[in-house]
């Protein structure tokens, strides 16, 4: 599957890990998906979450990470819970107070928290 249906920005969440990765654009994804340290770390259950809450499963095809659309659709509160978990991992003292009006805003919080 190409990234044509993915609405960026997006997040990458590795299974059983509160740390999230911010993916700004299709070009950013293409670069990330080809990096050896990234594709070697992809495990079953890892996923990409786009700016509409759509979930895509990540899988390796040789040395490239591919996305497979799932039927799962996260709500804004679910995405915010993931962002708050990431913020807590970054030792952000106000993680529980983080809020956003939409998915894109919630996803951009991750970029600001990791700067």
PATORGU-427675 format. One record per residue (C-alpha): residue in three letters; x, y, z. Coordinates in steps of 0.1 Angstrom, whole numbers, always signed. Last residue first. Example, Ala and Ser with C-alpha at 12.3 -4.5 7.8 and 13.67 -1.06 7.14 Angstrom:
<nodes>
SER/+137/-11/+71
ALA/+123/-45/+78
</nodes>
This chain:
<nodes>
UNK/+123/+189/+207
UNK/+106/+157/+217
UNK/+76/+173/+234
UNK/+71/+197/+205
UNK/+69/+169/+179
UNK/+46/+149/+201
UNK/+23/+179/+205
UNK/+20/+179/+167
UNK/+0/+147/+169
UNK/-25/+162/+192
UNK/-29/+192/+170
UNK/-34/+170/+139
UNK/-59/+149/+157
UNK/-82/+178/+168
UNK/-89/+203/+196
UNK/-59/+192/+217
UNK/-52/+187/+254
UNK/-23/+181/+277
UNK/-32/+184/+314
UNK/-22/+149/+323
UNK/+13/+153/+309
UNK/+20/+184/+331
UNK/+53/+173/+346
UNK/+68/+163/+313
UNK/+93/+136/+322
UNK/+96/+125/+285
UNK/+79/+92/+294
UNK/+51/+113/+309
UNK/+48/+131/+275
UNK/+46/+98/+256
UNK/+18/+86/+279
UNK/+0/+119/+274
UNK/+4/+115/+236
UNK/-11/+80/+238
UNK/-40/+92/+260
UNK/-45/+121/+235
UNK/-48/+95/+207
UNK/-75/+77/+226
UNK/-94/+109/+235
UNK/-93/+119/+197
UNK/-109/+86/+188
UNK/-90/+57/+172
UNK/-101/+40/+140
UNK/-93/+3/+136
UNK/-103/-13/+103
UNK/-66/-18/+94
UNK/-46/-3/+66
UNK/-13/-21/+58
UNK/+19/+0/+59
UNK/+52/-11/+45
UNK/+87/-8/+61
UNK/+115/-15/+37
UNK/+146/-36/+40
UNK/+129/-69/+30
UNK/+92/-63/+33
UNK/+88/-53/+69
UNK/+54/-47/+85
UNK/+36/-18/+100
UNK/-1/-18/+107
UNK/-21/+12/+98
UNK/-46/+29/+122
UNK/-69/+57/+112
UNK/-72/+85/+138
UNK/-78/+111/+112
UNK/-44/+126/+114
UNK/-27/+92/+109
UNK/-17/+65/+134
UNK/+11/+42/+123
UNK/+14/+8/+140
UNK/+36/-17/+156
UNK/+18/-49/+165
UNK/+42/-73/+148
UNK/+77/-58/+153
UNK/+96/-30/+135
UNK/+130/-25/+150
UNK/+151/-35/+120
UNK/+130/-11/+99
UNK/+139/+18/+121
UNK/+176/+12/+126
UNK/+180/+5/+89
UNK/+164/+38/+78
UNK/+142/+32/+47
UNK/+109/+37/+65
UNK/+122/+70/+80
UNK/+130/+86/+46
UNK/+96/+76/+31
UNK/+78/+87/+62
UNK/+94/+122/+62
UNK/+86/+125/+25
UNK/+49/+115/+32
UNK/+49/+143/+58
UNK/+55/+151/+95
UNK/+61/+117/+111
UNK/+63/+121/+149
UNK/+76/+90/+168
UNK/+59/+78/+199
UNK/+73/+64/+231
UNK/+48/+46/+253
UNK/+60/+12/+242
UNK/+41/-21/+243
UNK/+38/-22/+205
UNK/+57/+5/+187
UNK/+37/+36/+180
UNK/+44/+57/+149
UNK/+25/+90/+147
UNK/+11/+109/+118
UNK/+12/+143/+102
UNK/-1/+134/+77
UNK/-33/+119/+63
UNK/-26/+84/+50
UNK/-45/+74/+19
UNK/-17/+81/-6
UNK/+9/+64/+16
UNK/+12/+35/-8
UNK/+0/+0/+0
</nodes>
